[in-house]
Amino acid sequence: MTTANWKIKLRWVKAHASVRGNEIADKLAKEAASTKNIEESYKRIPKRVIIKELEDDSVKKWQTEWTNSTKVKITKDFFPYIKERLNMNINLTQNFTAMVTGHRKTNSYVHRFKIINAPTCPCGNSDQNIDHVILECKLLNKERNILKQSILKTNDWPTNKRDLIKKHIEDFMKFTNTIPLDEINAEHNNCKENC
């Protein structure tokens, strides 16, 4: 078969109007869609497409496990979506990690392990947990007001933990890295033991 003198023209054809070629194409398309044992005419898939599909599938499975987990509640409040977190470039610090995990720095956390006698914040208002540190502790008013003023430019205060990360990460990082929780707690707990 020679193609040297062929001329190919593309034209729009009204569907289901008894145009013979269109009817044949429609029939073949329906057969292909309903037949599972049709030979593939194109078997090579680019490597990057396979890698992307595997990554997407992995993230989807991870998200399901993350969502269904009964642990890491505080971290899930900050990072509810795995894909969002994977797309972020965060310069992790000790204070930031402590805040988004709820581990180590707060009296509520340390009290769980019987290292200190009470989970109370040195400010005396309530237990020193992550919400208290971010929203209430009067000993951190100066640092919180800087964060609050920055957030009020675009959001309401208080904002949720996800928005702190998604919309205000730089300001929240500054807040977490300037709050002197270690010093406040050490001073308070030493005074309780020695005063």
N, CA, C and O of each residue as an XYZ file, in Angstrom:
780
protein
N       0.850     -1.176      0.000
C       0.000      0.000      0.000
C       0.894      1.237      0.000
O       1.798      1.352      0.828
N       0.654      2.123     -0.889
C       1.461      3.345     -0.973
C       0.666      4.543     -0.465
O      -0.542      4.641     -0.676
N       1.371      5.452      0.210
C       0.706      6.638      0.767
C       1.198      7.913      0.110
O       0.849      9.007      0.555
N       1.997      7.799     -0.934
C       2.630      8.965     -1.546
C       1.632     10.001     -2.049
O       1.901     11.198     -1.947
N       0.500      9.587     -2.582
C      -0.443     10.537     -3.152
C      -1.680     10.773     -2.274
O      -2.674     11.349     -2.717
N      -1.595     10.318     -1.034
C      -2.762     10.497     -0.159
C      -2.854     11.932      0.306
O      -1.836     12.587      0.530
N      -4.076     12.422      0.452
C      -4.338     13.727      1.049
C      -5.300     13.492      2.203
O      -6.383     12.936      2.020
N      -4.900     13.917      3.379
C      -5.744     13.709      4.566
C      -6.330     15.052      4.975
O      -5.620     16.043      5.141
N      -7.652     15.050      5.133
C      -8.341     16.257      5.588
C      -9.155     15.880      6.809
O      -9.774     14.816      6.846
N      -9.155     16.746      7.806
C      -9.968     16.539      9.009
C     -11.182     17.447      8.917
O     -11.075     18.641      8.635
N     -12.324     16.854      9.160
C     -13.570     17.630      9.118
C     -14.447     17.200     10.273
O     -14.418     16.050     10.711
N     -15.223     18.148     10.751
C     -16.202     17.828     11.786
C     -17.385     17.139     11.126
O     -17.848     17.560     10.066
N     -17.871     16.074     11.763
C     -19.022     15.338     11.244
C     -20.034     15.229     12.368
O     -19.685     14.865     13.491
N     -21.250     15.534     12.079
C     -22.313     15.438     13.072
C     -22.458     13.982     13.511
O     -22.526     13.079     12.677
N     -22.502     13.765     14.805
C     -22.602     12.405     15.352
C     -24.016     11.867     15.166
O     -24.991     12.619     15.134
N     -24.100     10.547     15.046
C     -25.381      9.823     14.967
C     -26.292     10.390     13.868
O     -27.495     10.566     14.058
N     -25.676     10.669     12.716
C     -26.446     11.211     11.591
C     -26.301     10.314     10.366
O     -26.405     10.782      9.232
N     -26.063      9.038     10.595
C     -25.946      8.029      9.535
C     -24.807      8.300      8.560
O     -24.909      7.961      7.381
N     -23.724      8.908      9.040
C     -22.528      9.063      8.219
C     -21.735      7.772      8.396
O     -21.299      7.447      9.500
N     -21.551      7.034      7.286
C     -21.008      5.683      7.351
C     -19.684      5.591      8.138
O     -19.580      4.773      9.053
N     -18.705      6.385      7.812
C     -17.402      6.341      8.497
C     -17.525      6.646      9.986
O     -16.859      6.025     10.815
N     -18.375      7.598     10.312
C     -18.584      7.963     11.714
C     -19.281      6.830     12.472
O     -18.948      6.552     13.624
N     -20.236      6.186     11.829
C     -20.942      5.069     12.462
C     -19.985      3.906     12.727
O     -20.062      3.259     13.771
N     -19.081      3.646     11.773
C     -18.093      2.580     11.957
C     -17.145      2.923     13.112
O     -16.843      2.069     13.946
N     -16.685      4.161     13.154
C     -15.786      4.596     14.227
C     -16.475      4.491     15.586
O     -15.856      4.066     16.562
N     -17.740      4.872     15.658
C     -18.513      4.786     16.891
C     -18.636      3.337     17.351
O     -18.462      3.035     18.532
N     -18.937      2.447     16.414
C     -19.080      1.016     16.726
C     -17.762      0.441     17.253
O     -17.752     -0.292     18.242
N     -16.660      0.774     16.594
C     -15.354      0.281     17.019
C     -14.975      0.828     18.409
O     -14.400      0.110     19.227
N     -15.297      2.074     18.659
C     -14.999      2.667     19.964
C     -15.776      1.968     21.076
O     -15.231      1.718     22.151
N     -17.057      1.648     20.821
C     -17.873      0.934     21.814
C     -17.332     -0.469     22.054
O     -17.288     -0.927     23.196
N     -16.921     -1.156     20.989
C     -16.339     -2.494     21.137
C     -15.065     -2.434     21.969
O     -14.849     -3.272     22.845
N     -14.232     -1.455     21.699
C     -12.966     -1.330     22.426
C     -13.214     -1.037     23.905
O     -12.503     -1.544     24.773
N     -14.216     -0.223     24.182
C     -14.511      0.129     25.572
C     -15.082     -1.049     26.352
O     -14.889     -1.136     27.565
N     -15.777     -1.949     25.678
C     -16.417     -3.063     26.390
C     -15.619     -4.367     26.328
O     -15.975     -5.333     27.004
N     -14.564     -4.413     25.542
C     -13.764     -5.630     25.405
C     -12.502     -5.508     26.246
O     -11.742     -4.547     26.119
N     -12.293     -6.495     27.104
C     -11.121     -6.439     27.973
C      -9.892     -7.061     27.325
O      -8.771     -6.720     27.702
N     -10.062     -7.939     26.388
C      -8.935     -8.653     25.798
C      -8.496     -8.063     24.465
O      -8.162     -8.792     23.531
N      -8.502     -6.749     24.388
C      -8.071     -6.104     23.145
C      -6.564     -5.877     23.215
O      -6.037     -5.490     24.258
N      -5.899     -6.110     22.142
C      -4.454     -5.925     22.114
C      -4.131     -4.434     22.184
O      -4.729     -3.614     21.487
N      -3.166     -4.109     23.047
C      -2.767     -2.709     23.180
C      -1.953     -2.305     21.967
O      -1.089     -3.051     21.506
N      -2.236     -1.129     21.459
C      -1.459     -0.660     20.318
C      -0.281      0.190     20.790
O       0.643      0.458     20.022
N      -0.314      0.610     22.046
C       0.794      1.377     22.580
C       1.089      0.863     23.974
O       0.287      1.068     24.884
N       2.210      0.207     24.163
C       2.524     -0.427     25.428
C       3.577      0.332     26.222
O       3.729      0.102     27.422
N       4.291      1.217     25.583
C       5.366      1.914     26.282
C       4.813      3.134     27.006
O       4.238      4.036     26.398
N       5.002      3.136     28.304
C       4.583      4.270     29.124
C       5.852      4.931     29.652
O       6.748      4.244     30.141
N       5.936      6.239     29.560
C       7.140      6.913     30.056
C       7.378      6.606     31.539
O       6.440      6.527     32.332
N       8.629      6.440     31.881
C       9.030      6.109     33.246
C       8.505      7.140     34.250
O       8.065      6.776     35.340
N       8.550      8.400     33.893
C       8.109      9.453     34.810
C       6.617      9.331     35.136
O       6.183      9.684     36.232
N       5.826      8.819     34.159
C       4.392      8.625     34.390
C       4.183      7.522     35.426
O       3.355      7.662     36.325
N       4.922      6.443     35.302
C       4.815      5.334     36.268
C       5.254      5.792     37.652
O       4.598      5.488     38.649
N       6.360      6.521     37.714
C       6.851      7.024     39.008
C       5.813      7.934     39.649
O       5.555      7.825     40.848
N       5.218      8.826     38.875
C       4.191      9.746     39.390
C       2.986      8.978     39.902
O       2.455      9.295     40.967
N       2.546      7.966     39.152
C       1.397      7.159     39.584
C       1.709      6.418     40.879
O       0.861      6.346     41.769
N       2.913      5.868     40.994
C       3.308      5.167     42.221
C       3.381      6.134     43.405
O       2.938      5.810     44.507
N       3.941      7.313     43.171
C       4.012      8.319     44.234
C       2.613      8.739     44.676
O       2.335      8.823     45.872
N       1.738      9.000     43.716
C       0.369      9.404     44.042
C      -0.354      8.316     44.825
O      -1.056      8.604     45.795
N      -0.183      7.067     44.404
C      -0.810      5.946     45.093
C      -0.269      5.809     46.518
O      -1.022      5.553     47.457
N       1.030      5.980     46.663
C       1.662      5.897     47.980
C       1.144      6.993     48.912
O       0.829      6.729     50.073
N       1.058      8.213     48.403
C       0.555      9.330     49.204
C      -0.907      9.094     49.587
O      -1.315      9.397     50.708
N      -1.683      8.559     48.664
C      -3.087      8.268     48.942
C      -3.218      7.240     50.077
O      -4.040      7.409     50.977
N      -2.413      6.186     50.030
C      -2.436      5.173     51.091
C      -1.978      5.769     52.419
O      -2.571      5.507     53.466
N      -0.921      6.569     52.364
C      -0.401      7.221     53.554
C      -1.465      8.127     54.165
O      -1.650      8.145     55.382
N      -2.166      8.883     53.310
C      -3.216      9.772     53.785
C      -4.311      8.993     54.500
O      -4.798      9.428     55.543
N      -4.700      7.851     53.953
C      -5.738      7.027     54.579
C      -5.289      6.571     55.964
O      -6.050      6.652     56.929
N      -4.059      6.095     56.056
C      -3.534      5.662     57.359
C      -3.439      6.843     58.320
O      -3.772      6.715     59.498
N      -2.990      7.982     57.827
C      -2.848      9.194     58.633
C      -4.213      9.630     59.171
O      -4.352      9.928     60.358
N      -5.204      9.664     58.302
C      -6.551     10.088     58.685
C      -7.154      9.132     59.710
O      -7.812      9.570     60.653
N      -6.936      7.838     59.531
C      -7.543      6.841     60.414
C      -6.779      6.610     61.709
O      -7.280      5.935     62.608
N      -5.590      7.154     61.816
C      -4.788      6.948     63.023
C      -5.427      7.650     64.221
O      -5.938      8.764     64.109
N      -5.386      6.979     65.353
C      -5.905      7.587     66.591
C      -4.798      8.315     67.335
O      -5.041      8.906     68.387
N      -3.601      8.278     66.805
C      -2.461      8.947     67.437
C      -2.150     10.242     66.696
O      -2.820     10.583     65.722
N      -1.172     10.933     67.143
C      -0.647     12.170     66.552
C      -1.720     13.229     66.288
O      -1.683     13.910     65.264
N      -2.664     13.366     67.199
C      -3.763     14.314     67.000
C      -3.259     15.743     66.815
O      -3.715     16.454     65.919
N      -2.335     16.154     67.647
C      -1.841     17.535     67.548
C      -1.186     17.764     66.186
O      -1.445     18.773     65.530
N      -0.349     16.838     65.770
C       0.327     16.988     64.475
C      -0.676     16.983     63.332
O      -0.513     17.724     62.362
N      -1.715     16.154     63.436
C      -2.739     16.120     62.380
C      -3.515     17.435     62.314
O      -3.989     17.817     61.244
N      -3.648     18.129     63.441
C      -4.300     19.442     63.409
C      -3.480     20.432     62.571
O      -4.037     21.248     61.836
N      -2.167     20.348     62.691
C      -1.293     21.235     61.913
C      -1.154     20.770     60.465
O      -1.140     21.584     59.542
N      -1.053     19.457     60.275
C      -0.815     18.880     58.950
C      -1.861     17.808     58.645
O      -1.548     16.619     58.709
N      -3.093     18.198     58.316
C      -4.120     17.181     58.052
C      -3.930     16.460     56.723
O      -4.439     15.354     56.537
N      -3.199     17.083     55.796
C      -3.047     16.493     54.467
C      -1.575     16.220     54.160
O      -0.747     17.130     54.126
N      -1.280     14.963     53.942
C       0.086     14.525     53.677
C       0.673     15.239     52.464
O       1.821     15.684     52.496
N      -0.099     15.347     51.414
C       0.406     15.966     50.178
C       0.832     17.414     50.425
O       1.854     17.859     49.903
N       0.053     18.143     51.215
C       0.422     19.527     51.537
C       1.766     19.563     52.259
O       2.633     20.374     51.933
N       1.931     18.680     53.238
C       3.182     18.666     54.011
C       4.369     18.294     53.128
O       5.444     18.878     53.260
N       4.186     17.335     52.238
C       5.281     16.921     51.364
C       5.704     18.037     50.412
O       6.853     18.079     49.972
N       4.789     18.927     50.099
C       5.097     20.040     49.190
C       5.694     21.245     49.903
O       6.019     22.251     49.272
N       5.836     21.140     51.214
C       6.381     22.258     51.985
C       7.856     22.028     52.282
O       8.291     20.904     52.532
N       8.600     23.101     52.250
C       9.998     23.052     52.645
C      10.114     23.789     53.974
O      10.136     25.020     54.009
N      10.188     23.034     55.064
C      10.205     23.637     56.391
C      11.563     23.386     57.028
O      12.044     22.254     57.074
N      12.170     24.456     57.516
C      13.425     24.348     58.238
C      13.091     24.012     59.690
O      12.817     24.902     60.495
N      13.117     22.741     60.011
C      12.691     22.283     61.329
C      13.664     22.705     62.422
O      14.883     22.631     62.261
N      13.094     23.146     63.535
C      13.873     23.470     64.727
C      13.280     22.689     65.884
O      12.187     22.132     65.776
N      14.009     22.651     66.997
C      13.509     21.944     68.181
C      12.180     22.505     68.657
O      11.239     21.756     68.919
N      12.107     23.825     68.769
C      10.877     24.445     69.265
C       9.703     24.200     68.327
O       8.604     23.870     68.771
N       9.940     24.364     67.029
C       8.865     24.156     66.066
C       8.364     22.720     66.133
O       7.157     22.486     66.180
N       9.279     21.761     66.137
C       8.898     20.350     66.206
C       8.129     20.056     67.482
O       7.141     19.323     67.458
N       8.575     20.622     68.592
C       7.861     20.427     69.861
C       6.437     20.971     69.782
O       5.505     20.364     70.308
N       6.275     22.114     69.126
C       4.942     22.723     69.041
C       4.001     21.923     68.144
O       2.834     21.744     68.492
N       4.477     21.443     67.006
C       3.581     20.753     66.079
C       3.381     19.280     66.417
O       2.549     18.610     65.805
N       4.136     18.773     67.384
C       3.930     17.390     67.820
C       3.340     17.316     69.217
O       2.759     16.300     69.599
N       3.489     18.400     69.986
C       3.019     18.387     71.370
C       3.964     17.640     72.291
O       3.601     17.324     73.424
N       5.163     17.354     71.826
C       6.127     16.593     72.616
C       7.167     17.485     73.269
O       7.580     18.502     72.712
N       7.571     17.090     74.437
C       8.740     17.565     75.132
C       8.634     18.893     75.850
O       8.891     18.919     77.054
N       8.286     19.966     75.234
C       8.447     21.290     75.845
C       7.364     21.693     76.854
O       7.636     22.512     77.732
N       6.162     21.152     76.759
C       5.080     21.622     77.619
C       4.979     20.806     78.905
O       5.333     19.627     78.939
N       4.493     21.449     79.950
C       4.325     20.760     81.232
C       3.301     19.633     81.131
O       3.436     18.619     81.815
N       2.289     19.791     80.296
C       1.301     18.713     80.117
C       1.974     17.445     79.607
O       1.664     16.343     80.059
N       2.885     17.607     78.677
C       3.584     16.444     78.113
C       4.517     15.816     79.153
O       4.505     14.600     79.346
N       5.316     16.640     79.813
C       6.292     16.143     80.790
C       5.584     15.494     81.977
O       6.064     14.502     82.525
N       4.453     16.051     82.367
C       3.682     15.494     83.489
C       3.173     14.089     83.188
O       3.066     13.268     84.098
N       2.858     13.800     81.934
C       2.388     12.451     81.562
C       3.381     11.376     81.957
O       2.997     10.237     82.224
N       4.665     11.733     81.995
C       5.711     10.770     82.315
C       6.179     10.886     83.765
O       7.209     10.329     84.142
N       5.409     11.617     84.570
C       5.679     11.773     86.014
C       7.041     12.413     86.299
O       7.651     12.158     87.337
N       7.507     13.242     85.366
C       8.779     13.940     85.568
C       8.555     15.169     86.450
O       9.428     15.553     87.228
N       7.378     15.776     86.318
C       6.991     16.886     87.189
C       5.654     16.535     87.836
O       4.946     15.638     87.379
N       5.325     17.247     88.895
C       4.124     16.907     89.680
C       2.805     17.356     89.085
O       1.771     16.740     89.344
N       2.818     18.427     88.287
C       1.552     18.959     87.761
C       1.748     19.488     86.342
O       2.834     19.946     85.985
N       0.692     19.420     85.541
C       0.775     19.917     84.162
C       0.531     21.419     84.041
O       0.482     21.955     82.934
N       0.379     22.087     85.162
C      -0.004     23.500     85.182
C       1.065     24.397     84.566
O       2.264     24.183     84.742
N       0.602     25.390     83.851
C       1.490     26.391     83.268
C       1.975     27.325     84.371
O       1.227     27.600     85.309
N       3.198     27.813     84.283
C       3.682     28.776     85.266
C       2.828     30.038     85.374
O       2.887     30.731     86.389
N       2.039     30.348     84.352
C       1.164     31.528     84.430
C       0.018     31.292     85.403
O      -0.612     32.242     85.868
N      -0.257     30.013     85.715
C      -1.276     29.666     86.698
C      -2.688     29.590     86.160
O      -3.609     29.297     86.922
N      -2.898     29.843     84.874
C      -4.256     29.871     84.335
C      -4.826     28.499     84.009
O      -6.015     28.264     84.222
N      -4.009     27.592     83.499
C      -4.511     26.261     83.140
C      -3.332     25.338     82.875
O      -2.179     25.701     83.106
N      -3.637     24.143     82.389
C      -2.573     23.219     82.000
C      -1.805     23.808     80.825
O      -2.373     24.454     79.944
N      -0.513     23.570     80.836
C       0.331     24.098     79.765
C       0.386     23.073     78.628
O       1.251     22.198     78.591
N      -0.572     23.215     77.699
C      -0.579     22.384     76.496
C      -0.354     23.297     75.289
O      -0.184     24.506     75.445
N      -0.353     22.722     74.102
C      -0.044     23.504     72.897
C      -1.053     24.632     72.676
O      -0.659     25.757     72.371
N      -2.346     24.345     72.826
C      -3.357     25.393     72.637
C      -3.154     26.537     73.628
O      -3.267     27.708     73.266
N      -2.855     26.193     74.868
C      -2.624     27.220     75.889
C      -1.424     28.091     75.504
O      -1.480     29.315     75.619
N      -0.357     27.463     75.055
C       0.847     28.203     74.684
C       0.560     29.143     73.511
O       0.962     30.307     73.536
N      -0.121     28.653     72.505
C      -0.379     29.474     71.316
C      -1.411     30.571     71.592
O      -1.261     31.695     71.113
N      -2.450     30.253     72.356
C      -3.592     31.164     72.446
C      -3.753     31.930     73.757
O      -4.365     32.998     73.757
N      -3.225     31.421     74.879
C      -3.641     31.984     76.159
C      -2.547     32.432     77.111
O      -2.730     33.426     77.813
N      -1.438     31.751     77.162
C      -0.458     31.972     78.226
C      -0.045     33.435     78.310
O       0.486     34.000     77.355
N      -0.299     34.040     79.474
C       0.010     35.470     79.623
C       1.515     35.734     79.687
O       1.958     36.862     79.467
N       2.299     34.701     79.985
C       3.751     34.858     79.997
C       4.324     34.990     78.582
O       5.476     35.387     78.406
N       3.519     34.658     77.591
C       3.964     34.726     76.195
C       3.201     35.788     75.400
O       3.166     35.743     74.170
N       2.590     36.742     76.108
C       1.801     37.785     75.435
C       2.611     38.558     74.398
O       2.125     38.822     73.298
N       3.844     38.920     74.748
C       4.681     39.705     73.824
C       4.884     38.945     72.509
O       4.641     39.490     71.432
N       5.325     37.697     72.598
C       5.579     36.886     71.401
C       4.282     36.607     70.640
O       4.263     36.651     69.410
N       3.188     36.318     71.374
C       1.908     36.027     70.739
C       1.356     37.263     70.028
O       0.782     37.138     68.947
N       1.513     38.422     70.598
C       1.003     39.643     69.971
C       1.689     39.917     68.632
O       1.051     40.405     67.699
N       2.967     39.612     68.534
C       3.671     39.771     67.253
C       3.062     38.826     66.219
O       2.793     39.225     65.085
N       2.846     37.571     66.617
C       2.215     36.596     65.723
C       0.796     37.037     65.372
O       0.395     37.006     64.208
N       0.056     37.442     66.375
C      -1.349     37.835     66.189
C      -1.477     39.013     65.223
O      -2.319     38.992     64.325
N      -0.649     40.036     65.405
C      -0.720     41.214     64.538
C      -0.426     40.851     63.085
O      -1.047     41.386     62.167
N       0.496     39.967     62.890
C       0.828     39.535     61.537
C      -0.328     38.775     60.904
O      -0.645     38.981     59.732
N      -0.953     37.903     61.673
C      -2.068     37.100     61.161
C      -3.298     37.960     60.892
O      -4.017     37.725     59.920
N      -3.543     38.946     61.736
C      -4.726     39.795     61.580
C      -4.716     40.599     60.277
O      -5.745     41.151     59.887
N      -3.580     40.671     59.609
C      -3.515     41.370     58.313
C      -4.326     40.625     57.254
O      -4.854     41.238     56.326
N      -4.425     39.293     57.395
C      -5.117     38.499     56.371
C      -6.166     37.536     56.921
O      -7.019     37.065     56.169
N      -6.120     37.238     58.206
C      -7.031     36.257     58.808
C      -7.594     36.781     60.119
O      -7.164     37.809     60.642
N      -8.569     36.040     60.630
C      -9.078     36.328     61.965
C      -8.174     35.659     62.989
O      -7.464     34.701     62.680
N      -8.209     36.172     64.203
C      -7.506     35.546     65.316
C      -8.551     35.126     66.326
O      -9.469     35.901     66.595
N      -8.458     33.946     66.896
C      -7.441     32.932     66.617
C      -7.733     32.219     65.309
O      -8.876     32.145     64.859
N      -6.690     31.704     64.719
C      -6.816     30.931     63.495
C      -6.586     29.465     63.824
O      -6.086     29.142     64.901
N      -6.941     28.586     62.917
C      -6.726     27.168     63.207
C      -5.272     26.778     62.934
O      -4.527     27.514     62.287
N      -4.890     25.616     63.437
C      -3.492     25.181     63.345
C      -3.056     24.963     61.898
O      -1.913     25.256     61.546
N      -3.946     24.456     61.067
C      -3.593     24.241     59.656
C      -3.253     25.566     58.982
O      -2.281     25.650     58.232
N      -4.054     26.608     59.249
C      -3.774     27.920     58.659
C      -2.479     28.524     59.196
O      -1.778     29.238     58.478
N      -2.162     28.238     60.461
C      -0.882     28.714     60.990
C       0.266     28.207     60.124
O       1.223     28.933     59.859
N       0.160     26.954     59.685
C       1.204     26.355     58.869
C       1.057     26.747     57.396
O       2.030     27.135     56.748
N      -0.147     26.645     56.886
C      -0.369     26.848     55.447
C      -0.234     28.319     55.023
O       0.340     28.618     53.976
N      -0.766     29.227     55.843
C      -0.800     30.634     55.438
C       0.206     31.511     56.175
O       0.588     32.574     55.684
N       0.636     31.061     57.364
C       1.457     31.931     58.209
C       2.702     31.223     58.735
O       3.134     31.481     59.859
N       3.268     30.347     57.943
C       4.380     29.510     58.408
C       5.564     30.332     58.916
O       6.135     30.014     59.959
N       5.932     31.369     58.199
C       7.092     32.168     58.619
C       6.849     32.835     59.964
O       7.719     32.823     60.834
N       5.668     33.415     60.135
C       5.343     34.077     61.394
C       5.226     33.065     62.537
O       5.654     33.330     63.660
N       4.648     31.917     62.237
C       4.522     30.889     63.266
C       5.891     30.334     63.652
O       6.141     30.053     64.825
N       6.776     30.177     62.669
C       8.144     29.729     62.966
C       8.843     30.736     63.881
O       9.509     30.349     64.841
N       8.691     32.020     63.582
C       9.304     33.050     64.443
C       8.756     32.945     65.853
O       9.507     33.018     66.826
N       7.438     32.772     65.963
C       6.811     32.631     67.279
C       7.385     31.435     68.022
O       7.828     31.562     69.163
N       7.375     30.272     67.375
C       7.845     29.063     68.064
C       9.312     29.166     68.446
O       9.725     28.624     69.472
N      10.102     29.853     67.634
C      11.533     29.939     67.917
C      11.902     31.050     68.886
O      13.048     31.125     69.330
N      10.946     31.916     69.221
C      11.253     32.981     70.189
C      10.622     32.747     71.555
O      10.992     33.414     72.522
N       9.684     31.820     71.655
C       9.067     31.610     72.970
C      10.046     30.859     73.880
O      10.588     29.822     73.496
N      10.267     31.389     75.083
C      11.250     30.789     75.996
C      10.637     29.744     76.927
O      10.761     29.856     78.147
N       9.990     28.747     76.375
C       9.316     27.744     77.215
C      10.266     27.036     78.163
O       9.942     26.837     79.334
N      11.431     26.656     77.670
C      12.387     25.952     78.531
C      12.738     26.781     79.763
O      12.731     26.279     80.887
N      13.043     28.056     79.535
C      13.431     28.928     80.657
C      12.266     29.146     81.623
O      12.434     29.066     82.840
N      11.092     29.421     81.070
C       9.915     29.655     81.918
C       9.635     28.431     82.774
O       9.433     28.549     83.983
N       9.622     27.257     82.152
C       9.309     26.034     82.880
C      10.399     25.662     83.875
O      10.099     25.237     84.991
N      11.664     25.817     83.483
C      12.767     25.487     84.389
C      12.725     26.378     85.619
O      12.865     25.901     86.745
N      12.532     27.663     85.404
C      12.466     28.615     86.514
C      11.303     28.275     87.441
O      11.460     28.255     88.662
N      10.152     28.011     86.866
C       8.945     27.690     87.637
C       9.117     26.374     88.407
O       8.815     26.305     89.598
N       9.599     25.337     87.726
C       9.732     24.033     88.380
C      10.838     24.022     89.424
O      10.724     23.322     90.430
N      11.929     24.800     89.202
C      12.984     24.904     90.217
C      12.473     25.647     91.441
O      12.791     25.284     92.574
N      11.685     26.681     91.212
C      11.134     27.446     92.329
C      10.204     26.567     93.159
O      10.219     26.649     94.387
N       9.402     25.734     92.517
C       8.486     24.847     93.245
C       9.254     23.882     94.137
O       8.818     23.560     95.242
N      10.398     23.428     93.648
C      11.192     22.455     94.411
C      11.990     23.124     95.515
O      12.189     22.534     96.577
N      12.458     24.365     95.280
C      13.386     25.002     96.221
C      12.796     26.147     97.015
O      13.420     26.617     97.966
N      11.610     26.610     96.653
C      11.031     27.774     97.335
C      10.247     27.373     98.564
O       9.696     28.232     99.253
